[in-house]
Amino acid sequence: MSAPTTPRPALSTASLTATPAPATRRGVLLDWRVRFAILSVVWGFSFLLIKVGTEAYEPFQVALGRVLFGALALVAVLLVRREPLPRGLRTWGHLSVAALLLNTVPFSLFAYAELSIPSSLAGICNATSPLWGMALSLVALSEDRPTRRRFAGLGLGFLGVLTVLGAWQGFSGVDAKGTAFALLASLCYPIGWIYVRRTLAGTPGSPVALTGGQLILSTLQLGLVSAVFTSAPTSFPLWPTLSVIALGALGTGMALQMQYGLVSEIGPTTAQMVTYFIPVIATTAGVLVLGEQLHWNTPVGAAIVLAGAALTQTHPGPRKPA
C-alpha cells in the first residue's frame, strides 16, 4: 500500500510484495476520489481513536484490539472470497518479523505516546516516516540514489519537526518521552518496509491474505505481551471500546482493503498522496473533537514536514540522449 520510503500508519507486507492489477471499473461503487477522501479521514482519525482508547485501556491493550479487529476484518474478506492464508514456514517466519516491525511495535509506541502528547502531535510525528525512510533507503537500498533535491527534502522535513516541537523555546511544553515514542514508531515503518522488500518481495499470495496473516501474527504477539505486562480490563466503557473496535476494523482492516483498490485503480504514486492529508486531519480532529490546543508553530511545522517529505519522494527523470 505504499511507494518506496512512504509507509502509512498501518503499512502492510502485501502492499510491498504484490503487483497491482490493471485498473478496472468493474464492481467499483464509489469514485476513487471519494474513496481517497474516506481513506484520508479514516487514517487521520486513527490518532484520535487511539487517544480515546487509552482513556480506559492500557496501551498494549489498545494495540492488541487494533490488530485483532483488523485481522478479523481481513479474514472475513478472505472467507467471502474463499482465498487461503499464506503457506510455507519461511513466509510465516518473515511475516512474524514484519508484524513486529510494522504493527506490534509502532502501534504500541503510538498508544504509549498519546498518554502524554496530543493526538495531533502524534499524527504529525507519523508524517516523518518518509523522511526516515529516505535516510535509511540511501544506506540499505542501493537503487535509491541520493540527489540534491532529496537531501534538501530531508533537511527541510526535520526543520519542520523542530518547528513543531518549538526548538527555539527549548522544547518547553512538549513531553520529550511521548514525542520520542511517536518518532520511534514512525521510524519502525521504513525499517519494516526495507525488511519486507528484502525478504518477501514476490511472495505468492493476495494482498489481503498476506496482510491478514501479518495481523494474525501481530495479534498473537500483542496478546502474549498484554498477558504478561497488563491486567485484564475490569470494565468496558462504551466510547473507548467503540474507538478500539473502529481503530481496528476501519483504520486497519477496511482502510487497507480500500488502499489496495486505489493502488490498483490509480497507481501507487497518486494513492500514496493520502500520507500528506493524515496530519492535517489528525490535527483538525484533535482540536475540534478533543479540544487540544493549537499553536501557530504546529500547522506551520507540519506544512514544512510535508513539503520535505514530498521532496524526498521525487526521483530524477530519465536522461535525454545527447
Secondary structure as UniProt FT lines:
FT   TURN            4..5
FT   TURN            9..10
FT   HELIX           14..17
FT   TURN            26..27
FT   HELIX           32..53
FT   TURN            54..56
FT   HELIX           59..81
FT   HELIX           89..99
FT   HELIX           100..104
FT   HELIX           105..113
FT   TURN            114..116
FT   HELIX           119..126
FT   TURN            127..128
FT   HELIX           129..140
FT   TURN            142..143
FT   HELIX           148..165
FT   HELIX           167..169
FT   TURN            170..173
FT   HELIX           176..199
FT   TURN            200..202
FT   HELIX           207..229
FT   HELIX           238..248
FT   HELIX           249..254
FT   HELIX           255..266
FT   HELIX           268..271
FT   HELIX           272..276
FT   HELIX           278..288
FT   HELIX           297..312
//
